Each structure stands twice: as C-alpha cells, then as structure tokens.
Amino acid sequence: MPVKLDAQNIPVVDLGAFLSGTSDERLKLAHRVDEICRSIGFLIIKNHDVPKNICDRAWASAKTFFEQTSAEKNAAYSDDPACPRGYTPIEGEALGKTLGIEAPPDRKELFSIGSLMPPAGHHEDKNFHFFYGPNIWPRSPLNFRESWTAYYLAMELLGAQIMQLLAAALGLEDNFFVKFHTHHISALRSQNYPSLSGDLLPGQLRAGAHSDYGTVTILNADPDVGGLEVKSPSGNWISAPTIEDAFIINIGDLMARWSNDRWVSTLHRVVDPVGVPGNPTAKRQSMAYFMNPNYDANIEAIPTCVAEGTSPLYPPVRAGQYLVNKFTVSN
C-alpha cells in the first residue's frame, strides 16, 4: 500500500529510532521507508546526530562566500568548462535540460566540491580526473575549506547510515551498499538563489524540474525560505516544508535503477520563494550532498527487485559514465 500523501506532506522518518531500535522496530521502519520510496522517493530525516555546529559553520561559510563581489567569486571558477568543482555563476546551469528538453538557465549560483582525495591504486580512465581532480577552494572566507571538509565528512557518515536503512527497506543486509561506496564520487554543493528582480525568461525557474543522478541526495534546506517542490504520484507539485535540524532525503536515478524502478527518482524543482510574508523575492540558500557510488561501480538491478520470469528494466551501467553524461547535458 503506497504511503498516503497530501499537498503539505513529505513523510518524516526517525533515523535514530532505526539505528538504535529493536529488530521489530527496525523492520517496521524499514517497511515504511520502502513504501515511501515506492510512492514519492522523498522523506525527511530527523534525529540524525549530525552536530549542529558543523552544519552552522559550513552554512555560514557558504553565505559569506556568496555575499562577496563577482570578481572574488569568479576567482574560484575553473578554467575547464567540464570541471564540476568550484564556482558556477548565475544561469550557469540548466537542470531542465537533463530531461532531454530545451530549458532556460536556472536563476541560481553554485559552489561545489567533490571527493576530498583520489583513491590509491585505481586505474585513471578518461573520467578519473573529472571526479577525483583537486577541489578549487575560495580565497575567502578563510575558514571555508576547514568548515566544508568537516561537513563533507559528516555527510559521508550520515549517508552510510541512510544506506543501512535503505538496504533494510529492500530486505538486504545492512552492509549491502558499502562495497559500492568505498571510493565514492559524492559531491557537496551549496546553491544560492539571489533575490528575484528584473525580467525572467519564459519558463525560467530558480531550478528547473529534474531528478537527481546518483544514489541519494541529503539536502540541508533553507529553514526560512521555501520554494522546493516535489512531483507527487498524482502529478501535482507538493511544497516541501521549511525545516530546522532535519534533512530532506531523496532517491537518485542510480538508486532507482538498482531497485529496478521499485523506487522512484522523483522530479523536483525550485520555484519562486514562499513563506516570506512581504518579501516574495527573498533570496534562498541550500546545501546538498549528492551521495554517488564509486566511479567504477557497475549498477544493475538487485536480483530481489526483479520479478521471477522477467528481465531487468535497464542494462547495467557504469556509475561514473552515467553521472558524466548527466552533468554534461546540464552545463
């Protein structure tokens, strides 16, 4: 039975209750998460144990960076247009294009980092540098690298805990996904949506409708300014709530492929800000950790997700190549 959703409801899951619960409690929560991932693919994780000071410092560093002059921000822009790290100016990305359609550029600017260090002993194929190349760190604020590194490592740990929950939800051993994330290519990105002013292009949004590409996304959303919308199973757009001390989690494309579309990688977008009386053009910030598998992981349907007598819906795909293809389309 799919989880029942209404216009104001993205389900909330207590991660701590799963990690420290009894076998029966863990099983009950796992069944609920399976239902959520089948129906909407979005949930809110509370009781996550990520230290608030780590979140606050990384958030403040991003805010200070985006408040700098264009010249200062552009100093962290890569000379390589294919590089997924560093600063991306406003309208430097069009997520709607990942759906195979023409779409206007998004009204946001970005700062991104990737893996903190390349794995030793791995073959450097043509995409190796794309994922494991050196990060580009801004000159200011001075504590930016330190605070973002701490946040990246905290998200790495949280992601591993979430994957335990997802493995249980699929009836697998808790450590099933560990071997696919030993030298992962996860990325950390902060999005700044400046105050909307001037004319917008037809159909232009703060972020066009898209699905995320990898395993799962862990979103630290603006606690004051809304705008994130999720497409419900009925085709309506659900407004994600503004939340504090919780993360919005969603299933990515590769996770959906792993589950043979038992779980859904749901379309979402960012529209004009909501929840700010008297200031409908308020700026918005968010931080997203895109948890991605190893670049050389082979993603194919989990056998228990393929009905007897049927074939998988998708052929196996190499995680790194899939992500490169998606990134290239949107930039």
C-alpha contacts under 8 A as a table, 3 or more apart, distances in Angstrom:
res1	aa1	res2	aa2	distance
1	M	35	E	7.03
2	P	35	E	5.38
2	P	36	I	6.94
2	P	38	R	6.87
2	P	39	S	5.47
3	V	32	R	7.94
3	V	35	E	5.73
3	V	36	I	5.66
3	V	39	S	6.27
5	L	8	Q	7.91
5	L	9	N	5.72
5	L	10	I	7.05
5	L	11	P	7.98
5	L	232	S	7.91
6	D	9	N	5.29
6	D	238	I	7.80
7	A	237	W	7.73
7	A	238	I	5.24
7	A	239	S	7.00
8	Q	238	I	6.45
8	Q	239	S	6.34
8	Q	240	A	7.26
8	Q	241	P	7.44
9	N	238	I	7.53
9	N	240	A	7.63
10	I	42	F	6.64
10	I	43	L	5.72
10	I	44	I	6.83
10	I	240	A	6.77
10	I	241	P	7.97
11	P	36	I	7.36
11	P	42	F	7.49
11	P	43	L	5.06
11	P	44	I	6.10
12	V	43	L	5.75
12	V	44	I	4.55
12	V	45	I	6.01
12	V	46	K	7.09
13	V	29	L	7.87
13	V	33	V	7.77
13	V	43	L	6.89
13	V	44	I	6.02
13	V	45	I	5.12
13	V	46	K	6.26
14	D	17	A	5.42
14	D	18	F	6.82
14	D	45	I	6.01
14	D	46	K	5.11
14	D	47	N	5.73
14	D	48	H	7.69
15	L	18	F	5.20
15	L	19	L	6.33
15	L	45	I	6.13
15	L	46	K	6.17
15	L	47	N	5.80
15	L	48	H	5.81
15	L	162	I	7.68
16	G	19	L	5.12
16	G	20	S	6.05
16	G	21	G	7.80
16	G	46	K	7.71
16	G	47	N	5.27
16	G	48	H	6.09
16	G	49	D	7.65
17	A	20	S	5.48
17	A	21	G	5.18
17	A	25	E	7.69
17	A	26	R	7.55
17	A	47	N	7.92
18	F	21	G	5.14
18	F	25	E	6.95
18	F	26	R	4.97
18	F	29	L	6.57
18	F	30	A	7.98
18	F	165	L	7.26
19	L	26	R	7.53
19	L	161	Q	7.83
21	G	24	D	7.82
21	G	25	E	5.47
21	G	26	R	5.68
22	T	25	E	5.07
22	T	26	R	6.05
23	S	26	R	5.17
23	S	27	L	6.11
24	D	27	L	5.08
24	D	28	K	6.16
25	E	28	K	5.16
25	E	29	L	6.26
26	R	29	L	5.19
26	R	30	A	6.01
27	L	30	A	5.00
27	L	31	H	6.20
27	L	168	A	7.47
27	L	169	A	7.92
28	K	31	H	5.26
28	K	32	R	6.41
29	L	32	R	5.05
29	L	33	V	6.22
29	L	169	A	7.99
30	A	33	V	5.12
30	A	34	D	6.20
30	A	165	L	6.43
30	A	166	L	7.30
30	A	168	A	5.65
30	A	169	A	4.24
30	A	170	L	7.90
31	H	34	D	5.08
31	H	35	E	6.39
31	H	169	A	5.68
32	R	35	E	5.13
32	R	36	I	6.30
32	R	169	A	7.81
33	V	36	I	4.96
33	V	37	C	6.07
33	V	166	L	7.42
33	V	169	A	6.07
34	D	37	C	5.18
34	D	38	R	6.11
34	D	166	L	7.68
34	D	169	A	4.99
34	D	170	L	6.76
34	D	263	W	7.80
35	E	38	R	5.12
35	E	39	S	6.16
36	I	39	S	5.17
36	I	40	I	5.77
36	I	41	G	5.98
36	I	42	F	7.09
36	I	43	L	7.23
37	C	40	I	5.67
37	C	41	G	4.01
37	C	42	F	6.78
37	C	251	I	7.27
37	C	262	R	7.99
37	C	263	W	4.99
37	C	264	V	6.23
38	R	41	G	6.41
38	R	262	R	5.81
38	R	263	W	4.36
38	R	264	V	5.94
39	S	233	P	6.50
39	S	263	W	7.38
39	S	264	V	7.07
40	I	231	K	7.92
40	I	232	S	6.20
40	I	233	P	6.42
40	I	264	V	6.56
40	I	266	T	6.59
41	G	250	N	5.53
41	G	251	I	5.32
41	G	263	W	6.56
41	G	264	V	5.29
41	G	265	S	6.00
41	G	266	T	6.01
42	F	248	I	7.12
42	F	249	I	5.68
42	F	250	N	4.39
42	F	251	I	6.71
42	F	266	T	7.60
43	L	248	I	5.91
43	L	249	I	5.33
43	L	250	N	6.48
44	I	246	A	6.70
44	I	247	F	5.64
44	I	248	I	4.50
44	I	249	I	5.92
45	I	48	H	6.69
45	I	246	A	5.68
45	I	247	F	5.24
45	I	248	I	6.29
45	I	249	I	6.86
46	K	245	D	7.18
46	K	246	A	4.83
46	K	247	F	6.81
47	N	246	A	7.36
48	H	158	L	7.36
48	H	246	A	7.29
50	V	54	I	7.59
50	V	55	C	7.71
50	V	154	A	6.57
50	V	158	L	7.43
51	P	54	I	5.55
51	P	55	C	6.83
52	K	55	C	5.15
52	K	56	D	6.06
52	K	245	D	7.56
53	N	56	D	4.98
53	N	57	R	6.05
54	I	57	R	5.42
54	I	58	A	6.37
54	I	147	S	6.98
54	I	150	A	6.59
54	I	151	Y	5.88
54	I	154	A	7.95
55	C	58	A	5.43
55	C	59	W	6.07
55	C	151	Y	6.42
56	D	59	W	5.11
56	D	60	A	6.02
57	R	60	A	5.14
57	R	61	S	6.12
57	R	147	S	5.77
58	A	61	S	5.13
58	A	62	A	6.30
58	A	144	F	7.26
58	A	147	S	4.94
58	A	148	W	5.28
58	A	151	Y	6.35
59	W	62	A	5.23
59	W	63	K	6.23
59	W	287	M	7.45
60	A	63	K	5.01
60	A	64	T	6.13
61	S	64	T	5.21
61	S	65	F	6.14
61	S	141	P	6.49
61	S	143	N	7.19
61	S	144	F	5.43
61	S	147	S	7.22
61	S	148	W	7.96
62	A	65	F	5.05
62	A	66	F	6.26
62	A	111	F	7.98
62	A	144	F	7.58
62	A	190	S	6.73
63	K	66	F	5.33
63	K	67	E	6.30
63	K	285	Q	7.73
64	T	67	E	5.16
64	T	68	Q	6.74
64	T	141	P	6.75
65	F	68	Q	5.58
65	F	73	K	7.07
65	F	138	P	7.91
65	F	140	S	6.81
65	F	141	P	6.43
66	F	73	K	7.22
66	F	192	N	7.02
68	Q	72	E	6.21
68	Q	73	K	6.52
69	T	72	E	5.28
69	T	73	K	6.37
70	S	73	K	5.11
70	S	74	N	5.87
71	A	74	N	5.15
71	A	75	A	6.37
72	E	75	A	5.35
72	E	76	A	7.58
72	E	139	R	7.96
73	K	76	A	5.71
73	K	77	Y	7.26
73	K	87	Y	6.71
73	K	138	P	7.37
74	N	77	Y	4.91
74	N	87	Y	6.64
74	N	89	P	7.72
75	A	138	P	7.18
75	A	139	R	7.94
76	A	86	G	5.51
76	A	87	Y	5.42
76	A	136	I	6.15
76	A	137	W	6.51
76	A	138	P	5.32
76	A	139	R	7.81
77	Y	86	G	5.46
77	Y	87	Y	4.72
77	Y	88	T	6.59
77	Y	136	I	7.84
78	S	81	P	6.80
78	S	83	C	6.55
78	S	85	R	7.27
78	S	86	G	6.24
78	S	87	Y	7.30
78	S	136	I	7.56
80	D	83	C	5.42
82	A	130	F	7.75
82	A	328	T	7.20
83	C	130	F	6.34
84	P	112	S	7.03
84	P	113	I	7.67
84	P	114	G	7.79
84	P	130	F	7.15
84	P	131	F	7.89
84	P	327	F	7.90
85	R	111	F	7.27
85	R	112	S	4.90
85	R	113	I	5.00
85	R	114	G	6.50
85	R	135	N	6.07
85	R	136	I	6.34
86	G	111	F	5.37
86	G	112	S	5.14
86	G	113	I	6.37
86	G	135	N	6.94
86	G	136	I	5.07
86	G	137	W	6.95
87	Y	109	E	7.67
87	Y	110	L	5.71
87	Y	111	F	4.48
87	Y	112	S	6.61
88	T	92	G	5.80
88	T	93	E	7.83
88	T	109	E	5.66
88	T	110	L	4.96
88	T	111	F	6.24
89	P	92	G	5.40
89	P	108	K	7.45
89	P	109	E	4.74
89	P	110	L	6.55
90	I	93	E	7.85
90	I	106	D	7.30
90	I	107	R	5.86
90	I	108	K	4.86
90	I	109	E	4.32
90	I	110	L	7.69
91	E	94	A	7.19
91	E	105	P	4.78
91	E	106	D	5.02
91	E	107	R	5.44
91	E	108	K	6.20
91	E	109	E	7.01
92	G	105	P	6.65
92	G	106	D	7.30
92	G	109	E	7.26
92	G	331	N	6.68
93	E	105	P	5.56
93	E	106	D	5.89
93	E	330	S	5.72
93	E	331	N	4.97
94	A	97	K	5.85
94	A	98	T	7.99
94	A	103	A	6.46
94	A	104	P	6.18
94	A	105	P	4.20
94	A	106	D	5.25
94	A	207	A	7.48
94	A	208	G	6.78
94	A	330	S	5.09
94	A	331	N	6.46
95	L	98	T	5.72
95	L	103	A	7.84
95	L	105	P	7.56
95	L	106	D	7.11
95	L	207	A	6.56
95	L	208	G	5.32
95	L	209	A	6.77
95	L	210	H	5.99
95	L	330	S	5.21
96	G	99	L	5.82
96	G	100	G	7.75
96	G	101	I	6.82
96	G	102	E	7.33
96	G	103	A	5.36
96	G	104	P	7.65
96	G	207	A	7.80
96	G	208	G	4.68
96	G	209	A	5.34
96	G	210	H	5.74
96	G	330	S	7.38
97	K	100	G	5.33
97	K	101	I	5.16
97	K	102	E	5.72
97	K	103	A	5.59
97	K	329	V	6.34
97	K	330	S	5.55
98	T	101	I	7.30
98	T	210	H	6.67
98	T	326	K	6.23
98	T	329	V	5.86
98	T	330	S	5.78
99	L	210	H	6.65
103	A	203	G	7.62
103	A	204	Q	7.70
103	A	208	G	7.67
104	P	201	L	6.86
104	P	202	P	7.64
104	P	203	G	6.90
104	P	204	Q	5.51
105	P	204	Q	6.85
105	P	208	G	7.99
106	D	204	Q	6.56
106	D	205	L	5.80
106	D	206	R	5.13
106	D	207	A	4.93
106	D	208	G	6.35
107	R	193	Y	6.43
107	R	194	P	7.60
107	R	204	Q	7.45
107	R	205	L	6.25
107	R	206	R	4.36
107	R	207	A	6.62
108	K	191	Q	6.55
108	K	192	N	5.60
108	K	193	Y	4.51
108	K	194	P	6.62
108	K	206	R	5.92
108	K	207	A	7.23
109	E	191	Q	5.92
109	E	192	N	5.32
109	E	193	Y	6.57
110	L	189	R	6.75
110	L	190	S	5.70
110	L	191	Q	4.76
110	L	192	N	6.26
111	F	189	R	5.57
111	F	190	S	5.41
111	F	191	Q	6.85
112	S	187	A	6.95
112	S	188	L	5.62
112	S	189	R	4.23
112	S	190	S	6.55
113	I	135	N	5.70
113	I	136	I	7.26
113	I	187	A	5.74
113	I	188	L	5.35
113	I	189	R	6.47
114	G	131	F	6.65
114	G	132	Y	7.00
114	G	135	N	6.53
114	G	185	I	6.71
114	G	186	S	6.13
114	G	187	A	4.36
114	G	188	L	6.32
115	S	118	P	6.90
115	S	131	F	7.01
115	S	132	Y	5.88
115	S	135	N	7.91
115	S	184	H	7.44
115	S	185	I	5.76
115	S	186	S	6.22
115	S	187	A	6.60
116	L	132	Y	7.85
116	L	134	P	7.84
116	L	135	N	7.43
116	L	149	T	7.68
117	M	132	Y	6.57
117	M	134	P	7.52
118	P	132	Y	5.01
118	P	133	G	7.37
118	P	183	H	7.90
119	P	122	H	6.38
119	P	183	H	6.08
123	H	128	F	7.93
124	E	127	N	7.53
124	E	128	F	5.12
124	E	129	H	7.48
125	D	128	F	5.30
126	K	129	H	7.31
127	N	130	F	5.14
127	N	131	F	6.81
127	N	320	G	7.22
127	N	321	Q	7.48
127	N	324	V	7.79
128	F	131	F	5.65
128	F	132	Y	5.97
128	F	133	G	7.58
128	F	295	Y	7.75
129	H	132	Y	4.99
129	H	133	G	4.55
130	F	133	G	5.97
131	F	185	I	6.01
131	F	295	Y	7.64
132	Y	185	I	7.41
137	W	144	F	7.64
137	W	145	R	6.42
138	P	141	P	7.30
138	P	144	F	7.31
138	P	145	R	7.96
139	R	142	L	6.66
140	S	143	N	7.55
140	S	144	F	6.86
141	P	144	F	5.49
142	L	145	R	7.57
143	N	146	E	5.39
143	N	147	S	6.10
144	F	147	S	5.38
144	F	148	W	6.05
145	R	148	W	5.31
145	R	149	T	5.94
146	E	149	T	5.29
146	E	150	A	6.34
147	S	150	A	5.25
147	S	151	Y	6.27
148	W	151	Y	4.96
148	W	152	Y	5.98
149	T	152	Y	5.07
149	T	153	L	6.26
150	A	153	L	5.27
150	A	154	A	6.23
151	Y	154	A	4.99
151	Y	155	M	6.15
152	Y	155	M	5.15
152	Y	156	E	6.13
152	Y	188	L	6.65
152	Y	289	Y	7.59
153	L	156	E	4.91
153	L	157	L	6.41
154	A	157	L	5.26
154	A	158	L	6.23
155	M	158	L	4.88
155	M	159	G	5.79
155	M	218	I	7.69
155	M	289	Y	6.76
156	E	159	G	5.14
156	E	160	A	6.37
156	E	291	M	7.85
157	L	160	A	5.19
157	L	161	Q	6.49
158	L	161	Q	5.11
158	L	162	I	6.21
159	G	162	I	5.02
159	G	163	M	6.15
159	G	218	I	7.65
159	G	291	M	6.87
160	A	163	M	5.07
160	A	164	Q	6.49
160	A	178	V	7.53
161	Q	164	Q	5.14
161	Q	165	L	6.65
162	I	165	L	5.08
162	I	166	L	6.26
163	M	166	L	4.89
163	M	167	A	5.95
163	M	174	D	7.68
163	M	177	F	6.68
164	Q	167	A	5.14
164	Q	168	A	6.28
164	Q	174	D	4.63
164	Q	175	N	6.32
164	Q	176	F	7.88
164	Q	177	F	7.79
165	L	168	A	5.18
165	L	169	A	6.18
165	L	174	D	7.16
166	L	169	A	4.86
166	L	170	L	6.39
167	A	170	L	5.22
167	A	171	G	6.38
167	A	172	L	5.03
167	A	173	E	6.27
167	A	174	D	5.42
167	A	175	N	7.37
167	A	176	F	6.37
167	A	177	F	7.13
168	A	171	G	4.90
168	A	172	L	5.34
168	A	173	E	6.45
168	A	174	D	5.86
169	A	172	L	7.44
172	L	176	F	6.43
173	E	176	F	5.35
174	D	177	F	7.82
175	N	178	V	5.32
175	N	179	K	7.93
176	F	179	K	7.11
177	F	180	F	5.42
177	F	181	H	6.84
178	V	181	H	5.40
178	V	182	T	6.55
179	K	182	T	5.70
180	F	183	H	7.98
180	F	184	H	7.48
180	F	293	P	5.57
180	F	294	N	5.76
180	F	297	A	5.98
181	H	184	H	4.63
181	H	292	N	7.49
181	H	293	P	4.91
181	H	294	N	5.26
182	T	294	N	6.65
183	H	293	P	7.70
183	H	294	N	5.25
183	H	295	Y	7.77
184	H	291	M	7.79
184	H	292	N	5.97
184	H	293	P	4.80
184	H	294	N	3.99
184	H	295	Y	6.60
185	I	291	M	7.43
185	I	292	N	5.36
185	I	293	P	6.09
185	I	294	N	5.76
185	I	295	Y	6.16
186	S	289	Y	7.09
186	S	290	F	5.45
186	S	291	M	4.55
186	S	292	N	4.61
186	S	293	P	7.18
187	A	289	Y	5.79
187	A	290	F	5.15
187	A	291	M	6.73
187	A	292	N	7.59
188	L	287	M	7.29
188	L	288	A	5.85
188	L	289	Y	4.48
188	L	290	F	6.25
189	R	287	M	5.71
189	R	288	A	5.31
189	R	289	Y	6.41
189	R	290	F	7.93
190	S	285	Q	7.21
190	S	286	S	5.64
190	S	287	M	4.24
190	S	288	A	6.23
191	Q	285	Q	5.63
191	Q	286	S	5.30
191	Q	287	M	6.28
191	Q	288	A	7.98
192	N	283	K	7.43
192	N	284	R	6.00
192	N	285	Q	4.65
192	N	286	S	6.80
193	Y	206	R	6.61
193	Y	283	K	5.37
193	Y	284	R	4.95
193	Y	285	Q	6.13
194	P	282	A	7.40
194	P	283	K	4.53
194	P	284	R	6.63
195	S	281	T	5.08
195	S	282	A	4.99
195	S	283	K	4.33
195	S	284	R	7.78
196	L	281	T	4.98
196	L	282	A	7.18
196	L	283	K	7.39
197	S	281	T	7.34
200	L	204	Q	6.08
201	L	204	Q	5.21
204	Q	208	G	7.30
205	L	208	G	5.56
205	L	269	R	7.88
205	L	270	V	6.56
205	L	271	V	5.52
205	L	272	D	7.28
206	R	269	R	7.78
206	R	270	V	5.26
206	R	271	V	5.58
206	R	272	D	6.93
207	A	269	R	5.40
207	A	270	V	4.78
207	A	271	V	6.96
208	G	268	H	7.91
208	G	269	R	5.27
208	G	270	V	6.74
209	A	267	L	5.95
209	A	268	H	5.22
209	A	269	R	4.42
209	A	270	V	7.71
210	H	266	T	7.93
210	H	267	L	5.01
210	H	268	H	5.66
210	H	269	R	6.56
211	S	252	G	6.76
211	S	253	D	6.97
211	S	265	S	5.99
211	S	266	T	5.63
211	S	267	L	4.68
211	S	268	H	6.37
212	D	216	V	7.87
212	D	217	T	7.34
212	D	251	I	7.52
212	D	252	G	4.81
212	D	253	D	6.13
212	D	265	S	7.05
213	Y	252	G	5.09
213	Y	253	D	4.76
213	Y	254	L	6.34
213	Y	323	L	6.36
213	Y	326	K	7.13
214	G	217	T	7.68
214	G	251	I	7.95
214	G	252	G	4.75
214	G	253	D	5.59
214	G	254	L	4.99
214	G	255	M	6.67
214	G	290	F	6.84
214	G	291	M	6.34
214	G	292	N	4.78
214	G	293	P	7.13
214	G	319	A	7.97
214	G	323	L	7.20
215	T	251	I	6.38
215	T	252	G	4.95
215	T	253	D	6.89
215	T	254	L	5.46
215	T	255	M	4.75
215	T	290	F	7.60
215	T	291	M	5.57
215	T	292	N	5.15
215	T	293	P	6.65
216	V	249	I	6.80
216	V	250	N	5.59
216	V	251	I	4.70
216	V	252	G	5.02
216	V	255	M	7.07
216	V	290	F	6.35
216	V	291	M	5.35
216	V	292	N	7.22
217	T	248	I	7.96
217	T	249	I	5.56
217	T	250	N	5.37
217	T	251	I	6.71
217	T	252	G	6.89
217	T	288	A	6.60
217	T	289	Y	5.72
217	T	290	F	4.60
217	T	291	M	5.84
218	I	247	F	6.24
218	I	248	I	5.99
218	I	249	I	4.89
218	I	250	N	7.08
218	I	288	A	5.65
218	I	289	Y	5.08
218	I	290	F	6.51
218	I	291	M	7.56
219	L	247	F	5.50
219	L	248	I	5.01
219	L	249	I	6.24
219	L	286	S	7.17
219	L	287	M	5.89
219	L	288	A	4.42
219	L	289	Y	6.41
220	N	246	A	7.39
220	N	247	F	5.33
220	N	248	I	6.72
220	N	286	S	5.76
220	N	287	M	5.07
220	N	288	A	6.13
221	A	242	T	7.14
221	A	243	I	7.27
221	A	247	F	7.32
221	A	248	I	7.41
221	A	285	Q	7.02
221	A	286	S	4.63
221	A	287	M	6.50
222	D	225	V	5.61
222	D	226	G	6.91
222	D	242	T	6.63
222	D	243	I	7.55
222	D	284	R	6.32
222	D	285	Q	5.47
222	D	286	S	5.41
223	P	226	G	7.72
223	P	242	T	4.89
223	P	243	I	5.02
223	P	244	E	5.49
224	D	242	T	6.06
224	D	243	I	7.85
224	D	275	G	7.00
224	D	276	V	7.37
225	V	242	T	6.73
225	V	273	P	6.06
225	V	274	V	6.07
225	V	275	G	5.78
225	V	276	V	6.30
225	V	282	A	7.29
225	V	283	K	7.59
225	V	284	R	5.82
226	G	239	S	7.91
226	G	240	A	7.25
226	G	241	P	6.84
226	G	242	T	5.77
226	G	273	P	5.33
226	G	274	V	4.86
226	G	275	G	5.93
226	G	284	R	7.65
227	G	239	S	6.98
227	G	240	A	7.44
227	G	270	V	5.11
227	G	271	V	4.94
227	G	272	D	5.76
227	G	273	P	4.64
227	G	274	V	5.61
228	L	239	S	6.12
228	L	240	A	5.56
228	L	268	H	7.14
228	L	269	R	5.83
228	L	270	V	4.44
228	L	271	V	6.51
229	E	237	W	5.78
229	E	238	I	5.29
229	E	239	S	4.55
229	E	240	A	5.66
229	E	268	H	5.51
229	E	269	R	5.39
229	E	270	V	6.06
229	E	271	V	7.29
230	V	237	W	5.38
230	V	238	I	5.00
230	V	239	S	6.49
230	V	240	A	6.90
230	V	266	T	7.13
230	V	267	L	6.23
230	V	268	H	4.40
230	V	269	R	6.75
231	K	234	S	7.98
231	K	235	G	5.83
231	K	236	N	5.65
231	K	237	W	4.48
231	K	238	I	6.06
231	K	266	T	6.58
231	K	267	L	5.60
231	K	268	H	5.94
232	S	235	G	5.20
232	S	236	N	5.30
232	S	237	W	5.96
232	S	238	I	6.34
233	P	236	N	7.47
243	I	246	A	6.40
243	I	247	F	7.98
250	N	265	S	7.35
250	N	266	T	7.72
251	I	255	M	6.20
251	I	256	A	6.89
251	I	263	W	7.61
251	I	264	V	6.68
251	I	265	S	5.08
251	I	266	T	7.27
252	G	255	M	5.38
252	G	256	A	6.35
252	G	264	V	7.90
252	G	265	S	4.99
252	G	266	T	7.81
253	D	256	A	5.06
253	D	257	R	6.25
253	D	264	V	7.90
253	D	265	S	5.34
254	L	257	R	4.98
254	L	258	W	6.12
254	L	299	I	7.03
254	L	319	A	7.49
255	M	258	W	4.96
255	M	259	S	6.31
255	M	263	W	7.67
255	M	265	S	7.69
256	A	259	S	5.13
256	A	260	N	6.20
256	A	261	D	5.01
256	A	262	R	6.95
256	A	263	W	5.25
256	A	264	V	5.57
256	A	265	S	5.84
257	R	260	N	4.88
257	R	261	D	5.83
257	R	299	I	7.31
257	R	300	E	6.76
257	R	301	A	6.17
257	R	314	Y	6.96
258	W	261	D	7.60
258	W	299	I	6.19
258	W	300	E	5.51
258	W	301	A	4.47
258	W	302	I	5.65
259	S	262	R	5.24
259	S	263	W	6.03
259	S	301	A	5.78
259	S	302	I	5.99
259	S	305	C	5.62
260	N	263	W	7.53
260	N	301	A	5.20
260	N	302	I	7.20
260	N	305	C	5.98
260	N	306	V	6.64
260	N	312	P	6.34
260	N	313	L	6.08
260	N	314	Y	7.39
261	D	264	V	5.99
261	D	313	L	7.79
262	R	305	C	6.89
272	D	280	P	7.40
272	D	281	T	7.04
273	P	276	V	7.33
273	P	280	P	6.09
273	P	281	T	6.33
273	P	282	A	6.35
273	P	283	K	7.62
273	P	284	R	7.46
274	V	280	P	6.69
276	V	279	N	5.51
276	V	280	P	6.28
276	V	282	A	7.06
277	P	280	P	6.90
279	N	282	A	5.56
292	N	319	A	7.98
293	P	297	A	6.40
293	P	319	A	6.53
294	N	297	A	5.08
294	N	319	A	6.91
294	N	320	G	7.30
295	Y	318	R	7.24
295	Y	319	A	5.41
295	Y	320	G	4.10
295	Y	321	Q	7.65
296	D	318	R	6.00
296	D	319	A	6.23
296	D	320	G	6.16
297	A	318	R	5.78
297	A	319	A	5.55
297	A	320	G	7.59
298	N	316	P	6.38
298	N	317	V	5.76
298	N	318	R	4.75
298	N	319	A	6.32
299	I	316	P	5.45
299	I	317	V	5.26
299	I	318	R	6.09
299	I	319	A	6.38
300	E	314	Y	7.45
300	E	315	P	6.72
300	E	316	P	4.48
300	E	317	V	6.70
301	A	305	C	6.76
301	A	306	V	7.06
301	A	312	P	6.10
301	A	313	L	7.95
301	A	314	Y	7.53
301	A	316	P	7.59
302	I	305	C	5.43
302	I	306	V	7.03
303	P	306	V	5.38
304	T	307	A	7.43
306	V	310	T	6.66
306	V	311	S	6.84
306	V	312	P	6.09
307	A	310	T	5.63
307	A	311	S	7.83
312	P	315	P	7.12
317	V	321	Q	7.76
317	V	322	Y	6.91
318	R	321	Q	5.65
318	R	322	Y	6.35
319	A	322	Y	5.24
319	A	323	L	6.32
320	G	323	L	5.29
320	G	324	V	6.19
321	Q	324	V	5.09
321	Q	325	N	6.19
322	Y	325	N	5.31
322	Y	326	K	6.48
323	L	326	K	5.17
323	L	327	F	6.12
324	V	327	F	5.17
324	V	328	T	6.01
325	N	328	T	5.29
325	N	329	V	6.45
326	K	329	V	5.40
326	K	330	S	6.68
327	F	330	S	5.46
327	F	331	N	6.54
328	T	331	N	5.56
